[in-house]
Amino acid sequence: MKFSIVTVALNPGDKLQKTLDSVFCQTCTDYEIILKDGGSTDGSMDKWRNAAQKADNEPGTGRVRFFDVPDKGIYEAMNQAVQQAGGDFVLFLNCGDMLADRNVLERVAEQIDRSGEQPPLILYGDTVSAGTGATIASPPKITGFTCYRNIPCHQSCFYSTDLCREKPYDLQYKIRADYDHFLWCRYRGGAKLLYLNFPVSSYEGGGYSESRENAERDRTEHRLITGEYMSGPELFCYRGVMALTLAPLRRRIAHSRLSAGLYQRLKKLLYGGKSA
């Protein structure tokens, strides 16, 4: 099996359905959905709990593998889900996030076959921001500065499954465990990073990691993680570049509905790709 789509949920309401529908409509059918529930009480998971006990009574539901065990948060839930995965590659889609269009999995599968590369691999693409409507351009090459500044959106990264099993998400990080994992894959896991020059996912945003009250923790975890993988001189250089290029101002421009689209198109052109 080529792909395991992992979705972890806790009282997801109506968001779960649109996430799963974006997978069910894919032209490539070489996938499974690992649906991990953390103990929902809103009734939203009952359909999938029942469907997992039947034999394809509803279109598409036979591809869903449902399990319900306690967890201590989203990253432990993701670790648990990976242990159930039977695919060669794992993609994590949170409730409310969607694949960008119905051809995503087919195009990724073609890219894997065409590249001829062997695992460990990470294939990553661009991301549509549901908040601004802009397509967020990912860099064609992941440099050290890219890793310091901002890695590709987690929901737009396909990981070799063994990478996620070899290095589970570190539960000491409440916000940036996925960031820590990506840096481990690049710096220590020997992963080859292949850019998909198209949008992979539509990212809802606005979650736990983006709330104002968690901003200080986010900065602290970023400092700890980058200190683990990067040298002192590297960090000094990267911080200087961020200051000189007015990173806070660019961040505000990138998150504004009025300016995000133009900003991302210019960024795409600077990367040397076609503007989205």
N, C-alpha and C positions, 0 to 999 in steps of 0.2 A: 504494500500500500504506500502511496506517495505522500499523502498529507494527513496529519492529525490537527484538526482545528480545536483548540482548547478554549472553552468559555467557562469561567467560574462565576458563580452567582450567589447572591443573598438578597432575597426579596426584590427581584428585578422588575416586577410589574410588567408593563407592556414592552419594555425595551428588549427583552430577550427574543421575542418573536421576530422583530425586524432584523436582529443580528443573525438568527438562524436562517431566515428567509434569504438573506444575501448569500448564504452558502448553498442552500438547496437549489438555487437557480443557476449555479455554475455549470458551464458547458463541460468542464472536466469533472468526472464523477469518481475519480480515484482518491477518495477522502473518507474520513470518519470525523464525527464531532464528539469530543469528550466533554460532556456537560457535568461539571462538578458543582453540587449544591452544598452550601455551608449550613443548612438548616433553615430554609425559608419558611415563613409562616403566613405569607400573603396569598397563598393558593396558586401563585403563578407557575410553580414547578410541577403541579399535579399532572398536567397533560403529558409532560415528558417523562415523569416517573411511571405513569401508566403505559405510555407508548413503549418504554424500554422493556416492559414485561410482555409485550405482544410481538407478533411476527408481521411487521409491515402492514398494519391495519390502516395506516394513514400514509399518504405519499411523503417520502423523504424521511420519516421518523425512524425507519430501520437503520439509518446511518448514525443515529444518535445513541451513544453509550452513556447512560446516566448513572452517577453514583453519588451518594449522600453520606458524608462523614464529617465530623466536627473538624474545625481548623481554627487557627489563631490569627487569621488574616489572609489577605489576598495572595501574598507570596507563598505562604504555606499551602494554600489551596492549589496554587499553580504547581508547586512541587509534587503534591499528591496526584494531580491530574497527569503530569508527565509520566508517572510510573504506570499509568494505564494506556499510554499511547502506543499504537501499533504502526504508525506511519514512519517514513524515513525522515520527514521534516515536520516540525511543529510551528504553528502560528497561533499566537494568543490574541483572541478577540474578546474584549470586554463587552458586557451587556450595553447596548446602545451604539456600539461601533459596528461597522459593516465593511464588507469587501467593496471596493470602489465600483466594480461593474461585474457582469456575469462571466467575463473572460479571464479574470485574474488568475485562477488556478491553472487554466490551460496555458497561459502565457508563461507562468513561472515554470511549469513542467517542461515546456519547450526550451526555456533558457537553461535549465539544469542539464537537459540532454545535449543541447548544443555546446555548452561550455566544456563538456568532457571532464570537468573537475570532480575529484573524489572528496568525500567528507574527510574532515569536518568543514562544513560550509555555513555561511550566513548569506542569504540573498535578501537584499533590502531595496525598497522602492520609495516613491514619493507618497505623500499623505494629504488627503483632502481634509481641511479643517471645517468641521460642521459649524463652528462658531463664526468664522469669517467668510466661509465659502471659497477661500483661496486654496490652491494646491501648494503645499509646502515642499519645496525642492530639497532633496537629499544630495549630498556631495557625491560625485562619481568615485572619489577616492577617499578612504578613511585614513586621515593622517593623525598624528599625535594631537595637533591642535584641534582637529575635528572632535576627537574623543574628549578633550577638555571642554570645548565650547558647548557642543550639543550633538548627541548621537541621533541616528534616524529614529523615528517614532517606533516604539516597541510593537505596535499593531501592524507595522509594515515590514516586519523582519521575519523571514523563514529560517529557523535554526535546524541544523542537523540534530536529530533527537538525542543522539549520544552526548552532544555538548550540554544539553539540559540535564541529563542524568549524571554526567561526570561532575558538573558544578551546579548543584541546586542553588536556588535563590537564598542568599544569606539573610536570615530572619532578624539579624540585628538592625538591618536597614528597613525602616518602615515606609520610606518614600522612594528610595533610589536603589533598591535591590536589583531591578532590571538593568540599571546603569552599571552597577558593579559587575553584573554577569556579562554584559556586552564587552566591557573592558577586559575582563578575564579571558573571554574568548579570543580577543585580538592579541593581547599581550602574552598570555600564557597557554591558552588552549590550542594554539596553532591553527585557528580558523582562517580560511580564505574568505574574503569578503567580496561579493559580486553585486554590482549595482544593477537594479532593474529600472530602466528608464521610463517608468510609467507609474501612475498611482496604484497602490496596493489596497489601501483602506481609507475609509472615511472615519475620522476620529472625532468622537463626541466632545471630549475634553471636560473640564470643570470638575474633575474628581478630587479625591482626598489630597493628592500630591500638589494640586494647583490652588488650594485654598490659602487665603492670606495668613491664617493662624499657623500654618505649617511652613511658612517661608523660611523662618530661621532654622528649623530642622533640616529643610531641604539644603540650605547653604552649608550646614554642618556636615551632612552626609556627603555632599559633593567634595568638600575639603578632605574628608577622611578617605574617600575612595580614590581621588586623584593622587593623594599622597601615597597610597598603596602601590600604584602602578607607574607613577611618573617621578622623575628625579627633581631635586630642588631647583637646579638651573632651568629645566624645562618649565616648571610651574612659574618661576619668576618671569620667564619670557612670555608665556601664554597670558599671564595676568596683565603684563604690560601691553600686549597687543589688544586685549579686550578693552583696556582703558583708552588707548589711543584711537580705537575705532568706534568709540562711543556706544558700547554694547547696550547700556540701559535705554538709550534713545532708540536704537535699532529694534530693541525688543518691543517697545511701545508701538512703533510703526508696524511691526510684523503682526501684532495682535489687534490692530484697529481694523474694523470692517471697511473703513474708508480707504486705507492705504495698503492693506495686506496683499491684495491681488497684484498690484503693481510691484510691490517690494519683492514678492516671490518670483514674479516673471523676470525681473532684473537679476535676481540671484541665480535663477536657472540659466540665464544667458551668460552670466559670469562663469558658471560651472562648465560652459561649453555645450550645453544641451539645448534642445528646442524648448521654448517657453510653453507652459501648460495653458 
